[in-house]
Amino acid sequence: MNNNPSATHIQSLVPSWKGLSSADPLNTKALEQIFKFSPIGTTILDLDGRFLSANRSFCQTVGYAEDELANRLFTYLIHPDDVPILKESSKQLLSGKRQYFQFKTRYRTKKENLLSACLSVSLIHNSQQQAIYFLLQVVDITEYKLEPQLRHRAFPDRLTGLANQALFVDKVEQAVAWQEHQDDTQCAILLLDIDRFKVITDRLGRSIGDQLLIALGKRLETSIRQYDSVACLGGDKFAVLLEEIEGLDGALVVCDRIYDRLENPFKLGSYEVFASISIGVACSNAGYEQSSDLLRNAEAALYYAKGQGGGCYAVFDRTMHERTVALWQMATQAQFAVEQRELSLHYQPVINTKTGQVVAVEALIRWNHPQYGRISPGEFIPVMEETGVITLIGSWVLRTACQQVVQWHQQLGNINPVKVHVNLSARQLAQRDLARHVESVLAETGLPKDLLWLEITETAVMKNYQAGIQVLEQLKALEIGLCIDDFGIGYSSLSRLQQLPIDLLKIDRSFVQHIGSRGENTEIVRTIVDLANNLGLDIVAEGIETETQLAGLRSLGCYNIQGFYFAKPMTPTAALQFIQKRNQTEANLMHSASA
């Protein structure tokens, strides 16, 4: 490279200028002057991406003399995270899929400063229309990028120091407006929510919860590019704005990077906390007229991810918004879903591994929507809980489960009867007439009192302890069984647990999952089993899927097991057949042994 751009390189530009002749040296001279004195940093690269010519503005921008750039790859100046996008877009140029592309990138100056720039790239062709060079124009936008940072200082989230919701919405509006003029790139929003965050704060305290939010915010910042944005929207919800990405794939790369960052636990004081998050992803396209559309769709995708059990991402599609609206509409018309027989109950057995018999079944609600098919309970139960119609649905579940077990017992004959476990929501537990309603259902269906067990989550009881214990005492007076579900993930003290009129503890599946492979989980389960024995309580472990988990639980003295290892939730007919086969076989074996 010379101090002046190569005449050959400049001459190659002439065919692309209408009305100019490449044979006229004046035209070449004119273009040379335009190239040299243009206020926009411009450079010409060969098809391998090496510098051939660079004008004065470009050299001033990067801090290198033209000779210092000779034969260097342009990617030498680009941030490593942005190089794959540049290479892929360049391939598309060479293949003819694109005529040019623009994207925002970070570049390194000679003084090792990392600055922001908008890069425009196109091809230079010869007279035979063959691509011979890349033409790059670079506009420094560092000051433009600093403006949001200055505004960020004025509008931070007080806890995390990240941008708050108002500033994030402002950034999204700017990004959507910018995208209206970009054909080849998109922006995307990731909405993130910590799964079971309330359980963490209830169990470890609000201070640990705050520390987790701060630490998560920092990990999110390390997962994105310099000019992308992270915000804390309040509570345990975060948002990420990705600009100038190559479609959905670019957003999913960031999702994967975030999950990679969460593989290691957070060290918070004396605790090590593993955080699971759900992510909703929405990408911009020509159909977006307002930033609110993008935010709404990311929210719908997040809601869907939570409904799948959390710990995953979901990408918005048009049916999600329709589905979310339908869920809310149907939740407010729950009686219609019951009347149309869209709701049904499946039953998952609880096995006593000493006898091999089914001792109980848990009633689990299912929704088969005529338009959306099977809807996960994780999607519709929170909506029903929030709208309050869970009390209506809960009443239907209780009555239907009791009727079903009475019918089974008529068909089972002299086989030992099984108990039925029915879940109560926090809203149901807050009903003052709950005990009276349960008593009415028992009388109506004819189910023996000792065969009905109600399951309440530890968190629901502790949410309003005094009122909750009063309702539980009223239920206990009916001589039914009471069970604390998901035990171990809440924050109940031993003294409070002793005051609860309960009969059974269900060990949460999160402790069972790694039993045998993580020593701390084995010790937690051992402690829960010992606690139950000392308090005279029965115990059930849920979520058992493997022989290793089963053997580990039996070695700790836990013999009542529920999980996919024995059976998934089944239709009433399949559940009856399972009970008949399991209990009749074991009964015959025991009869033969006694004879």
ZADO-534311 format. One record per atom (N, C-alpha, C): residue in one letter; x, y, z. Coordinates in steps of 0.05 Angstrom, whole numbers, plus 5000, padded with zeros to 4 digits. Example, Ala and Ser with C-alpha at 12.3 -4.5 7.8 and 13.67 -1.06 7.14 Angstrom:
A526448865156
A524649105156
A526449345156
S525749555142
S527349795143
S525850015157
//
This chain:
M501749765000
M500050005000
M501750255000
N500850454985
N502250704983
N500750914999
N501951155001
N500551365014
N498051444999
N498051414972
N495651464957
N494451194949
P491751194948
P490450944940
P491450854913
S491650594909
S492550474884
S490650564862
A491850664840
A490250754817
A488650524806
T489850284807
T488450054797
T485850004813
H486050024839
H483749984856
H481650194851
I482550444849
I480650664844
I479350634817
Q480950554797
Q479850534770
Q477650314769
S477950114786
S475949904786
S473250004796
L473150234809
L470650344818
L469050474795
V470450554773
V469150714752
V466750574740
P466850304734
P464550184721
P462050204738
S462350234764
S459950244781
S458750524782
W460150724770
W459051004769
W457951054741
K455351094740
K453951124715
K455051374701
G455451354675
G456351574658
G459351624658
L460851474674
L463751504675
L465151294658
S467251374645
S468751184628
S471351114642
S471950854644
S474450764657
S476850844641
A476450914615
A478650994598
A479551284602
D477851434615
D478451724619
D479951754645
P482551844644
P484151874668
P483052084687
L481552274676
L480352474694
L478352354713
N476852164702
N474952024720
N476351874742
T478451734735
T479951594756
T481151794776
K482152024767
K483252224785
K481052334803
A478652374792
A476452484808
A475752284831
L475552034823
L474851834843
L477051804864
E479551834855
E481751824874
E481552044895
Q480752284886
Q480452514904
Q478152464923
I475952354912
I473552304929
I474352094951
F475751884942
F476551674960
F478351784982
K480351954974
K482352044992
K481252235013
F479452425005
F478552635023
F475752595034
S474552365029
S471852315039
S471952315070
P470052445083
P469952455112
P469152175124
I468351995107
I467551725116
I469951545112
G470651405133
G472851215132
G472250995111
T473950975091
T473450785069
T476050625064
T475650365059
T477950195053
T477149985032
I479149895017
I478749684997
I480349445005
L479049205005
L480248955013
L480248764989
D482148584989
D481948374969
D479948164979
L479347964963
L477247774969
L477947594992
D480447605001
D481247455025
D480947625050
G480147885046
G479748065069
G482248215077
R484248235060
R486648375067
R486548665056
F487848845071
F487849125063
F489349175037
L488149325019
L489549414995
L489849714995
S487749855002
S487750155003
S486050245026
A486750475038
A485250585060
A485450895058
N483251035062
N483451325059
N484251455086
R484551715085
R485551865108
R483651835132
S481051855127
S479051845149
S479151575163
F479451365147
F479651095159
F482151075177
C484351165167
C486851145182
C486651315208
Q485351545207
Q485051705231
Q483251565251
T481251425241
T479351285258
T480651065274
V482350895260
V483550665273
V486250725285
G487450955277
G489951035289
G492450915276
Y492050775253
Y494250655239
Y494850815214
A497450825206
A498150925180
A497450715159
E497150805134
E496250625113
E498350395110
D500850465111
D502950265107
D502850055129
E502050135153
E501949935176
E499649735172
L497749795155
L495549615150
L496049425127
A498249475112
A498749325088
A498749025093
N497048885077
N496848595077
N495748475103
R494848645121
R493548535145
R490648475139
L489648275153
L486848205150
L485148415165
F482948495153
F481148685165
F480148585192
T479848325195
T478748205220
T480648255243
Y483148335237
Y485148395258
Y484048625276
L482448805264
L481449035279
L478748985293
I477448765286
I474748715295
I474648545320
H472748615338
H472448455362
H471948165355
P473247965368
P472847685361
P470047585360
D468347695378
D465547605378
D464047685353
D464947895339
D463547995316
D464647875289
V466947745291
V468147635266
V466347435252
P465147245267
P463447045252
P461247175236
I459947385246
I457847525231
I459047645206
L461347775209
L462647905186
L463347695164
K464447465172
K465147265153
K462747145139
E460647085154
E458246965143
E456947155123
S456747415131
S455547615113
S457147655088
S459847635090
S461547665067
S461147425048
K460747185059
K460246955042
K457646995026
Q455647115039
Q453147155026
Q453447365004
L455147565008
L455747754986
L456947614962
L458947454967
L460347314945
L458647114931
S456646994945
S454846804932
S452646934917
G452347204920
G450247344906
G447647364921
K447547254946
K445047264961
K444447544971
R446547714974
R446147984983
R447848174966
Q446948424963
Q448448624948
Q450248784967
Y449448814992
Y451048955011
Y450048875039
F451548945059
F450448905086
F451649115105
Q450149165126
Q450949355147
Q450749215174
F452549265192
F452149185220
F453949345238
K453049355263
K454649505283
K456649315295
T459049415298
T461249245308
T462949405327
R464749265340
R466849385357
R469549345343
Y471149555344
Y473849525331
Y475949635350
R478349535346
R480549605364
R482449795350
T483050015363
T484850215351
T487750135358
K489650285346
K492450225351
K493150255381
K491650435394
K492150485423
K490650285441
E489550075428
E488049865442
E485449965454
N484350185444
N481750265452
N479650105437
L477550025451
L475349885438
L473050075433
L472450135407
L470450325400
L468250195384
S466150345379
S463850235364
S463650365336
A462850215317
A462650315290
A460350185275
C459250325255
C457350205237
C458850145211
L458749895203
L460349805180
L458549745156
S459149855133
S457649805108
S459549665089
V458749435078
V460449275061
V459049215035
S460449245013
S459449174986
S461749064970
L461148984945
L463148874928
L463749064905
I466249054895
I467049194871
I467348984849
H466049034826
H466248844804
H467848964781
N468948794765
N470348884740
N468248904718
S469248974694
S467449014671
S466048754663
Q467048524672
Q465748274666
Q463848184688
Q463348384707
Q461648334730
Q462648114749
Q465248094750
Q466447904769
Q467348064794
A466747954817
A467548084842
A470548074844
I471748304850
I474748314852
I475648434879
Y474048604892
Y474748724917
Y472348754935
F472948794961
F470848884980
F471249184984
L469049334985
L469049614992
L467749645019
L469249755039
L468249795066
L468150085073
Q465950165085
Q465750435096
Q465150415126
V466650565142
V466450545171
V465750815183
V463550815198
V462751065212
V462951015242
D464551175256
D464851145285
D462351235298
I461151065315
I458651135329
I459051115359
T461551145368
T462151115397
T460651325413
E460651575403
E459151785418
E456251725419
Y455151625397
Y452351555396
Y451751345417
K453651145419
K453250935438
K453551035467
L455051245471
L455451345498
L452951485508
E451351595490
E448951735499
E447151565515
P446451315506
P444751145523
P446151075550
Q448851055550
Q450251005574
Q449951235594
L450051475584
L449651705601
L446851715612
R444851645594
R442151635604
R441751405623
H443251195619
H443150965638
H443851045666
R445951225667
R446751315694
R444551475708
A442851595692
A440651745703
A438251575710
F438051335697
F435751165701
F436550875707
P438150825728
P438950555733
P436950415752
D436950155751
D435549995771
D437150025797
R435850085819
R437350155843
R438849915855
L437749675852
L439149445863
L441449345847
T440949305821
T443049175804
T444849375790
G443949625788
G445549825772
G445149805743
L443449615734
L442849595705
L440749795697
A440349815671
A438149995661
A435549895673
N433750085678
N431050005689
N429149975666
Q426649915672
Q424649855652
Q424150095633
A424050335644
A423450575627
A425650615607
L428150585615
L430450625597
L430450395576
F429850155585
F429949925566
F427849965544
V425450045552
V423350095532
V424250305512
D425550515522
D426650725505
D428650615485
K430350445494
K432350315477
K431050145456
V428949995464
V427549825445
V426249985423
E425150215431
E423850395411
E425850485390
Q428250565400
Q430350655381
Q431250425363
A431550185374
A432449955358
A430449885337
V427849885344
V425749815325
V425650025303
A426050285310
A426050495290
A428450465271
W430750385282
W433150345265
W432650115246
Q431349905256
Q430949665239
Q429149715215
E427549915216
E425749975194
E427350035169
H429950115172
H431650195149
H433649975143
Q433549745157
Q435449535153
Q434049285141
D435049195119
D433848955106
D435148695114
D437548705123
D439148455126
D439548375155
T438848545174
T439248475202
T436748515218
Q436648415242
Q434348445260
Q435348525288
C433448595304
C433948625333
C432148415347
A432848355372
A431348155386
A431248225416
I429148135429
I428948175458
I428947895471
L430447865492
L430347635509
L429247725536
L427047605544
L425947655571
L426647415588
L427847465612
L428747255629
L427447265656
D426847035667
D425547025693
D426746795709
I427446845734
I428646635751
I426446445760
D426846185754
D424845985762
D424945955792
R422545955804
R422145905833
R423846095850
F423946345841
F425546545856
F424346585884
K421746575886
K420546615912
K421346395932
V421646155922
V422545935939
V425346005950
I427046115933
I429746175942
I429646395964
T428046605960
T427946815980
T426546716005
D424546546002
D423146446026
D425046266043
R426646116028
R428345926042
R430946046052
L432146226037
L434746336044
L434746626053
G432446756049
G432247026058
G432347226035
R431247466039
R431047666019
R433847776011
S435647786031
S438347886025
S439747706005
I439547446008
I440747265989
I439447295961
G436847335961
G435447375936
G436447625921
D436947835936
D437948085924
D440748035913
Q442447895928
Q445147835919
Q445047665893
L443147485891
L442847315867
L442147495843
L440347685847
L439547865825
L441948025815
I443548125834
I445948285826
I447948105811
A448447865821
A450347685809
A449447585781
L446747535779
L445747445753
L445947675732
G445447915741
G445748145722
G448548165711
K450548115728
K453348125719
K453947905699
R452847665704
R453347445686
R452047495659
L449747625660
L448347685635
L450047885618
E451248075632
E452948275618
E455348145605
T456347935616
T458647795604
T457747615581
S455147585577
S454147405556
S453447555530
I453647815530
I452747975507
I455048145496
R454648265472
R456548445460
R456448715474
Q458448875469
Q458649125483
Q456349305478
Y455249305453
Y453149495446
Y450349375449
D450149125460
D447549025468
D446949125496
S444449085505
S443649205530
S442348995548
V442849025575
V441548865595
V440049045614
A437648975622
A436049135640
A434748955661
C434249075684
C432748945705
C429949075705
L427948925700
L425249035697
L423649035723
G424948955745
G423548945770
G423048655778
G422948605805
G422548335814
G424948165805
D424347925794
D426547755785
D426547735755
K425547945741
K425447935712
K427648115700
F429048005681
F431148145666
F430348155636
A431648335622
A431248355593
A433948415579
V434248305556
V436648345539
V435648445512
L436848665502
L436348765475
L438748705458
L438348555437
L440448485418
L439948645392
E441948795383
E441648955359
E443448845337
E442548885312
E444148825289
E445048525289
I443148345293
I443748065293
I442747935267
E443947715260
E443247575235
E440847385240
G438547495247
G436147335250
G436147185276
L434346985277
L433846835301
L436346685312
D437946585293
D440346435302
D442146595320
G442346855313
G444047035330
G442947055358
A440347065361
A439147075388
A439546815403
L439246595389
L439446335403
L442346285412
V444246385397
V447046365406
V447446495433
V446146725437
V446346865462
V444946715484
C442546595478
C441146425498
C442946195507
D444246065488
D446045845496
D448345935513
R449346175506
R451546285521
R450746345550
I448246445553
I447246505580
I446946255596
Y445846045584
Y445545795599
Y448345675606
D450245715589
D452945625595
D454045775620
R453446035621
R454446195644
R453046105670
L450845975668
L449345895693
L449945615702
E451745475688
E452445205697
E453745195724
N455245405730
N456545415756
N454745555777
P454845475802
P453045595822
P454045875829
F452146035840
F452746295850
F453746265879
K455946385886
K456846375914
K455846625928
L453946595944
L452546815958
L452846775988
G454746926000
G455246896028
G456246616033
S454946466051
S455746196058
S454245986041
Y452646086021
Y450945906005
Y452145885977
E451645655964
E452045615936
E449345565924
V448445735905
V445745725895
V445845675864
F444545465855
F444245425827
F441645565818
A441845725797
A439445875788
A438545765761
S436045705759
S434845615734
S433245855723
I433445905697
I431846125686
I430346035661
S428146175656
S426646145632
S427046395615
I427046355588
I427546575570
I425446575548
G424246815543
G422546855521
G423947015499
V423846925475
V425347045453
V423447155432
A423847405424
A422247525402
A424047685384
C424047625358
C425647775338
C423947965322
S425148185314
S423748385298
S423448285270
N421448395256
N421148345227
N419448575216
A418848565191
A417348785178
A414648825190
G413648635204
G410948655215
G410748815240
Y413048895252
Y412949045277
Y412749345271
E410749465281
E410449755278
E411149905303
Q410949765326
Q411549895352
Q413249705369
S414749835386
S416449675404
S414749515423
S412349605429
S410549455447
S409849185436
D409849155409
D409248895397
D411548705404
L413948795402
L416248625407
L416348545436
L415848725454
L415748675483
L413548475490
R411248525478
R408948345484
R409548065475
N410748035452
N411247765441
N413447625457
A415447775467
A417447655484
A416147555510
E414247715520
E412847635544
E411247375540
A409947355517
A408447115510
A410246875508
A412546905496
A414446685494
A415546605521
L416046805539
L416946735566
L414846585581
Y412346665578
Y410146535591
Y409946245582
Y410446195556
Y410345925545
Y412645755557
A415045875558
A417345735569
A416945655598
K415745835614
K415045765642
K413145535643
G411245535624
G409245325623
G410345055617
Q412645045604
Q413944795598
Q415644685621
G415444815643
G416944725667
G419344895674
G419945095657
G422145275663
G424845155655
G426945305659
G429645205652
G430145185622
C428545325606
C428845305577
C428145575564
Y428645595538
Y427745835523
Y425545755504
A423845955497
A421745915477
A421846145458
V421546095432
V421646295412
V418746365404
F418146625403
F415446705397
F414646635369
D412246535366
D410946515340
D408146625343
R406746665321
R404246805321
R402146655338
T402246395338
T400246245353
T400546285383
M402946365393
M403346405421
M401546625432
H401446845418
H399847065428
H396846985428
E396046855407
E393246765405
E392746565428
R394746395433
R394446195454
R394246325482
T395946525487
T395846665512
T393246805517
V392246945496
V389647075498
V387446875503
A387646645489
A385546435492
A385646325520
L388046295531
L388246185559
L386946365579
W387346625576
W386146815595
W383146815591
Q382246805566
Q379346805561
Q378146555572
M379446325566
M378346075576
M378446045606
A380546155618
A380846145647
A378546285660
T377646505648
T375346645660
T372746515653
Q372746315636
Q370346155629
Q370845865635
A372045815658
A372845535665
A370445345665
Q368145445672
Q365845265673
Q365245155645
F365745325625
F365345235597
F367145005590
A369745015599
A371644805594
A370744545607
V369644565631
V368644335645
V366244215630
E364344385623
E361944285609
E362544155583
Q364644265568
Q365344155542
Q367243905545
R367743825569
R369443595575
R372243625564
E373143865564
E375943915555
E377843855578
L376843875603
L378543815626
L378143525634
S380243395643
S380043115652
S382143075674
L381942855687
L383842785708
L385342535700
H387942545704
H389642305702
H390642235730
Y391441995734
Y392141895760
Y394941765760
Q396641855778
Q399341735780
Q399541575806
P400241325804
P400341145828
P402641215847
V402141155873
V404241155893
V404540865901
I407040765899
I407640485904
I409040445931
N408140255947
N409540175970
N411539955961
T414140015962
T416139835951
T416639595969
K415539595993
K415739356010
K413839146001
T411339225994
T409239035986
T408939025956
G409839235942
G409439255913
G406739345905
Q405039415924
Q402239485918
Q401939795915
V399839865900
V399040145898
V397540215923
V398540415937
V397240505962
V395640755958
A396240905937
A394841155932
A395241235903
V393541425894
V393941555868
V393741855872
E395242005856
E394942295857
E393342385832
A391242545837
A389542645815
A390942895803
L391342885777
L392743095762
L391043195739
I390543455738
I388743565718
I390143585690
R388543535669
R389543565642
R387443725626
W388543885606
W386744045589
W387343985560
N385343875546
N385643815518
N383844015503
H385144235494
H383744455481
H383044385452
P380644445442
P379944365415
P381644495394
Q382744735400
Q384444875380
Q387444845385
Y388244845410
Y391044845417
Y392144575427
G390344385427
G391244115436
G391744105466
R393543925473
R394143895502
R395744135512
I394644265533
I395944495545
I397144405571
S399644485575
S401144405599
S399844525624
P399544375646
P398544495671
P400244735680
G402844725673
G404544945680
G403845205666
E402245185644
E401345425631
E398645525642
F396745345645
F394045435652
F393545465682
I394845305698
I394345325727
I395145605738
P397545715731
P398145985741
P396146195732
V395046165708
V393046355698
V390446325715
M389646075719
M387246035735
M387646125764
E390046085774
E390646185801
E390446485802
E391546615782
E391646915782
E388847035778
T387246905762
T384547005757
T382546925778
G383346735795
G381546645817
G379746415810
V379646335785
V377846115778
V378945845786
I381345835798
I382345585808
I380545465829
T379145635843
T377345525864
T375045365852
L374045465829
L371945315815
L373045055804
I375345065791
I376644825779
I377444635802
G378444745824
G379244575846
G376944415857
S374644545859
S372244405868
S371444185849
W371644225823
W371044025804
W373043785806
V375543845810
V377643635812
V377043465837
L376443595859
L375843445884
L373443255880
R371343365870
R368943195867
R369342965847
T370643035824
T371142825804
T372942605814
A375042675828
A376942485839
A375642295859
C373942415877
C372542255897
C370642065883
Q369142155864
Q367241985849
Q368741755835
Q371041815824
Q372541615809
Q373541395828
V374541465851
V375541265869
V373341085880
V371041205886
V368741055894
V367940845873
Q367940935848
Q367340755826
Q369440525824
W371940595827
W374040385826
W373640175848
H373040275872
H372740085894
H370439885890
Q368439985876
Q366239795869
Q367139585850
Q369039655832
Q370039465812
Q372339295823
L373739395843
L376039245854
L375239025873
G372839025883
G371938815901
G373538805927
N374738575933
N376038545959
N378938635958
I379838745936
I382638855935
I382839095953
N385039115967
N385339345986
N384739605972
P383139785984
P382540045972
P384940225971
V385040405951
V387240595948
V386240865956
K388041025967
K387441305974
K387741485950
V386441715950
V386741905929
V387842165940
H389942265927
H391142525935
H390142745916
V389142955927
V388143185912
V389643435920
N390643585901
N392243825907
N390344065913
L391144215933
L389844465940
L391644705933
S390544905920
S392145145914
S392045335938
A393845545936
A393945745958
A391245885960
R389945935938
R387346075938
R385245905952
Q385245645946
Q383345465959
Q383845455989
L386345445997
L386945436026
L386045686040
A385745906025
A384846166037
A381746176040
Q380345976029
Q377445976031
Q376545896059
R374946066071
R374046016099
R372145776100
D370645726079
D368745506080
D369845246067
L372545226064
L373744996050
L372944736064
A373244726090
A372644476105
A369744396101
R367944586102
R365144526098
R364644416070
H366044526050
H365744436023
H366744146019
V369144096031
V370243826029
V368343616043
E367243696065
E365343516079
E362943456062
S362043666048
S359743636030
S360343446007
V362743465995
V363543295973
V363743005983
L364842956006
L365042686017
L362342556021
A360442716031
A357742616036
A356342556009
E356842735990
E355542705964
E356542465948
T359142415949
T360342195933
T360441935948
G360341945975
G360441695990
G363241585994
L365241745989
L368041655993
L368641646023
P369741426033
P370541416061
P372541626067
K372341756091
K374041986097
K376941916097
D377641676106
D380541616108
D381841566082
L380241556060
L381441516033
L382041776019
L381241996030
L381842256018
L384242386031
W386142466015
W388542606025
W388742866009
L389043086022
L389443346009
L392343426011
E393443515988
E396243595987
E396443905985
I398044016003
I398444306003
I401444356002
T402344545985
T405144605984
T406044746009
E408544696016
E409744826039
E409645126037
T410145236013
T410145526009
T407345646013
A405245496004
A402445596007
A401745616037
V402645426053
V401945436081
V403445666095
M405945706088
M407545916101
M406846196092
K405446206069
K404646476058
K402946626078
N401046486090
N399346606111
N399046396133
Y401046376149
Y401246146167
Y398946126187
Q398246346200
Q396146336221
Q393446246209
A392746376186
A390146306173
A390346026162
G392645946151
G392945686139
G392745466159
I393945496183
I393745286203
I390945246213
Q389445466214
Q386645456223
Q384945286204
V385345336178
V383945176158
V384744886158
L387344836162
L388344556164
L387144406188
E386844546210
E385644416233
E382744356229
Q381344526214
Q378544466207
Q378344226189
L380244206170
L380243966152
L380943716167
K382843736185
K383743506201
K381443396218
A379643576226
A377343486242
A375443306226
L375743316200
L374043146183
L375242856181
E377542816193
E378842556193
E379942476166
I380642666150
I381942616124
I384942646128
G386542546108
G389442576110
G390342836098
L392442956110
L393643206101
L396543166095
C397443276073
C400143226063
C401443496056
I404043526063
I405543756054
I407043666028
D406443796006
D407543725980
D410143885976
D411843785959
D414443925952
D416043995976
F416043825996
F417343896021
F420343926017
G421444126030
G424344176028
G425144426013
I423244525996
I423944755980
I422845015992
G421144986012
G420045226026
G421845306049
Y420645456067
Y422245566089
Y420645536115
S419945286122
S418445236147
S420345156168
S420245286191
S421945206213
S420844956226
L422544816241
L421744566254
L419444616273
S419544836288
S417444896307
S414744936294
R414745066271
R412245106256
R411244846244
L413144686234
L412444426222
L411044256243
Q412044256268
Q410944096289
Q408044186296
Q407444436291
Q404744536297
Q402644466276
L403644386252
L401744336230
L400344056235
P397744046231
P396243796235
P396443616210
I398843536203
I399343386178
I400043096184
D399842926164
D400242646166
D402542536149
L403342696129
L405242596109
L406842816097
L409442756091
L411142936076
L411842816049
K411742986029
K412642906002
K415243035996
I417342885991
I419942995985
I419943105957
D420843355954
D420843475927
D422743335908
R421843325883
R423443185863
R426143295858
S426643545865
S429243675860
S431343545878
F430643435901
F432543295918
F432943005909
V430942895897
V431042615888
V432742595863
Q432642795846
Q433842785819
Q436742695819
H438342795838
H441242735838
H442042555862
I440042425874
I440742255897
I442642035888
G444741995903
G446741795895
G449041915880
S448542135866
S450742265850
S451742515863
R450042645879
R450842885894
R450442825924
G452642815938
G452542745966
G450642915983
E450543175977
E448843355993
E445943285991
N445043195967
N442243125963
N441542875980
T443342685981
T442942445997
T442642526026
E444242706036
E444142786064
E441542946070
I440643106050
I438143256054
I435843056057
V435742856039
V433542666040
V433742506065
R436042426074
R436442286099
R435242446123
T435842706122
T434842886143
T431842896143
I430642916119
I427742936117
I426442676127
V427542446119
V426542186128
V426642166159
D428942236170
D429242236199
D427242416213
L426942656201
L425042846212
L422142736212
A421342616190
A418742496188
A418342276208
N420342106211
N420141886231
N419941996259
N421442206266
N421342326293
N418642456298
L417342556277
L414742686281
L412442496277
G413042246271
G410942046267
G409342096241
L410742186221
L409442246195
L410242036174
D408341976156
D408941806133
D410541976113
I411841846094
I413441986075
I413241866047
V413142036027
V413041955999
V415242115984
A416641975966
A418542115949
A417442125921
E417342355908
E416242385881
E418442445861
G417842385836
G419742445814
G421842225810
I421341985819
I423341765816
I423241665787
E425541655774
E425641575746
E427641345741
T429441295760
T431541095755
T431840895777
E433140675771
E433640465791
E435540575813
T437440745805
T439340855824
T437841035845
Q435941195836
Q434441365854
Q432741185873
L431540985862
L429840805878
L431540665900
A433840555892
A435540415911
A436540615933
G437240855925
G438141055944
G436041125964
L433541155956
L431341225974
L430740995993
R430740745982
R430140515999
R432340486021
S434840546013
S437040516033
S436740726055
L435340946050
L434941146070
L432341106086
G430840896079
G428440836094
G425940956083
C426041046057
C423641156044
C422640946025
Y420240846030
Y419140616014
Y416740685997
N415440906002
N413140985986
N414141165963
I413741075939
I415041195915
I413041275894
Q413441505882
Q411741605860
Q413541715838
G413141625813
G414741735792
G414641555767
F415941655746
F415841515720
F417141245721
Y418741185741
Y420040925743
Y417940705744
F415740765759
F413540565761
F411340625741
A410540875739
A408240945722
A408041245718
K407341325693
K406641595688
K403641645695
P402741895697
P399941935701
P398241805679
M396041675687
M394541505668
M391641595668
T390241515647
T387341555646
T386041385667
P383541445675
P382141285695
P382140985689
T381540915664
T381440635656
T384140495659
A386240635649
A388940515651
A389840495680
A389140695697
A389840685725
A388540455739
L385940405733
L384540185745
L385839915738
Q386539885713
Q387839635704
Q390539605718
F392039825721
F394639815735
F394239725764
I392239845778
I391739775806
I390939475808
Q389139395790
Q388139115791
Q390438925787
K392138975768
K394338795762
K396338795784
R397039025794
R399139045815
R398138935842
N395839025850
N394938955877
N393838665878
Q392538575857
Q391538305856
Q393838105856
T395938165840
T398237985839
T399637965866
E400038195879
E401438195905
E399738065926
A397038115924
A395237985944
A395337685942
N395337585917
N395437295913
N398137175924
L400337325919
L402937235929
L402937215959
M401837425972
M401737426001
M399937206012
H397637155998
H395836946007
H397136676005
S398636625983
S400036375979
S402136336000
A403536556007
A405636536027
A404536466054
S402236586061
S401036526088
S399836246089
A398936136066
A397835866065
A400035666069
//
